[in-house]
Amino acid sequence: MRRWRGPFIALLILALALPVWAQEKPRSGGELVFVVPSEPPSYDAHQEETFGVIHPVAPHYSTLLRVDPLDKTGTKPVGDLAESWTVSKDGLVYTFKLHKGVKFHDGSEMTSKDVKASYDKILSPPAGVKSLRASAYAAVKEIEAPDAHTVRFTLKWPESSLLLNLASPWNWIYKADILAKDPQWYMKNVMGTGPFKFVEHVRGSHWVGKKNPDYWDKGKPYLDGYRAIFISNSAAQVAAVRGERAMIQFRSFSPPERDSLVQALGPKITVQESPWDCLNFVSMHHQKKPFDDKRVRRALSLALDRYEGSKALSRITLVKDVAGIIVPGTPYATPPQELEKLAGYGRDINANRAEAKRLLREAGVPEGFAFTFKNRGIPHPYEPLGIWLIDQWRQIGLNVKQEILEASAYHPMLMRGDFEVAMDFQCGFIVEPDLDLGRFLSISDANYGKHKDTVIDDLYVRQARATDMEERKRILRTLEKRLLDDEAHVVYTLQWHRIIPHNSRVKGWTITPSHYLNNQLDTVWLTE
Amino acid sequence: MHTYLLKRLLLIFPTLFGVAVVTFLLIRIIPGDVVELRYSGDRGAVSQQLLDQERARIGLDKPVWRQFATWIWGVARLDFGQSMWTGAPIWQEIKLRFALSLQVAVMATIVAVLLAIPLGVLAALKQDTWIDYAVRVFSIAGLAMPSFWLGIVLILMLLIVFQWLPPMVYTPFWVSPWQNLAQLIWPALAVGYRYSAVATRMTRSAMLEVLREDYIRTARAKGLMQKLVLSRHALKNAMLPVLTVVAIEFAFLIGGLVVTEQVFNLNGIGLLFVQAVAHRDYTLLQALVMLVAGAFILVNFLMDVAYAWLDPRIRYR
């Protein structure tokens, strides 16, 4: 009897595990229907800035590298068209080997010539063609295609962010011959090497893609096709998911919307959540008194009870984590115990506010000092955050009036510098310090507070060129302390929190901190 | 009659020109422009150089008078240009949406007329009885409830009671009548009810006025059947003000269902209006205002023709 016990237990484990395994095995077929809250103005991702392009159009394209679709931190580059790559010892030469037999949707073969032509367009676009992210590739000296399946990037200096920049979800690979004839062709046409072929776009209504049977990654995609429905109204988006007219919306829903879906659909809905690489921070105009004084700026940060704020606000809007300059849970994020050492991040709020009042007195700011806080008229999370900030600042004796600006008037106001204190924002497409922190450089067009700080400029360059991860972390900590504490150039609020409640039939999709990532849909499948 | 119609026709051109000037200037007063909105994006970081380059590309760097001259010359040749947001020709942007809005407007008008005329006549005939009170409560409720709110209630009812939601994507009637009606009947009911409320009250008051006229009393004294008195003498004369209300509401529905279209996610002219304003898409917005103004002018012209047909005193004047 005893000799059968081992095999019996093994069989029992297998039998118990079998349903789970069978359930999780990707199944082919079906059409994924998803909601997109915005619509693509044009189809050329190199020239666009909105996720409204990425969500419906990305499944038609491949990129050289991509961010691992299964990595929740959204920071791990893996090959897409690149099969493998090597980096020279001095960190200046990156050589990529491409998959063979990759075909464009018109049947022609994709080669290194196409990768080079696409990157040439991104790095140095022809006259009349825009490239919104060219500055991220300032380190690239030269791109070569020595043979049909090899691409070589030579850099002017080592750059730790290069691989993630080459995994950018915006850098779709286009066909070289088409670009040579008309570099604007991709503004109005779709033709890539991605897992889905283009079927139709009905403006204001929907976008349809069908499975590419010649996709290079054999066995994928699992879906027969997808349909993206454009719905701008958030109540209608929730109704679409609740009424099972759509299965998922890839940007985010708010906590009350999540709760209503969970309550209505129960086990039919699965919720994925993640810290989001978007953040609202307060910009203070450094050329306007008293905000030219760092003691006043620090006081504004010290007044905030971020931990209690997180508890209350995360129930009603899209914010949650108390964070520094890097998204929590990602490789360069500051550990909580270290974060607590920064001004305004300590747990003792009474001590923080006493210090804030002392600093204001020292700077000659009287009790009841009044200023206007300019905010953007968007419900989530701008408006609740604005109300919270005003309440917190009142507790250190400041009298703050909020002025809400309509979305189209808000950005020109920031650019003109027509504010004393304003809500500012940042949203990254990959969690990468080079991409997220560039706006704090003295020369940046997005440095709306107009601070001039050569120390930060220098630290930024040093972290960008640091090839050792630990060294880069140390530099980033120093930069963070200077930006948020010593000089308090800006006041960070709370990290945005991404919430994706989706139909439980949707499998093979993993949330990341960026709503620009993981939209190729090649790994997504539907249960019966 | 011909001079009357010709005068009405000639009035169309100065009216449209006035609309064009006012629209062109008003939308340029609103802060922000299409370039800033398109490229400020989520990151909020864009160079001034890029913004200037884009403004020059779409002609926003030119003096306002020159922009107006270029645009109005295009309009005179029925060329409304391209959308500043998408770069697509304006007619393409409007074509699909117009079909949907027109269908909703027609369906809502049918709902409204089918409700308003019988109810209005009935209320007038049974003045101050419980039937009259019931019709008045029904019509006042229609006026008090915004159609978008009624739309939300309809959607929630369908979701909660029937676990069903109307289709989210428009299918033309000739492709699938069932799909088409399954999507559009709900907004048509929501809008048609409010629309019927206005028309019911107008029908009732017009009928009450007409029923007291001498010629109705004469017709009855001559022994004409009540049915004939109503259909031949009373209703035709009472229809003049009702026709005005129905026609103006119809023209309004072409571009005025801004919120209702959002609630039902209808890809119509109303939603396009919202997007054009939100994107500061000047060319598209100008074309839409001209379209709606054109619809109002056309409906008014047809109403004038109908008035002349219904009331001979107008055409002989």
Interface residues (C-beta under 8 A of the other chain):
Chain A: P41 S42 E49 T50 F51 G128 K130 L132 M187 K188 V202 R203 G204 S205 H206 R227 I229 F230 I231 S232 N233 A235 A236 A239 A240 R242 G243 E244 R245 A246 A264 C278 E406 A407 S408 A409 H411 P412 L414 M415 D424 F425 Q426 C427 G428 G438 R439 S444 D445 A446
Chain B: I30 P31 G32 D33 E36 L37 R38 Y39 S40 G41 D42 R43 G44 A45 V46 S47 Q48 L50 Q53 E54 R57 W85 T86 G87 A88 Q92 E93 L96 R97 I152 I155 L158 L159 Q163 W164 L165 P167 M168 V169 Y170 Q262 V263 F264 N265 N267 L271 L272 V274 Q275 A278 R280
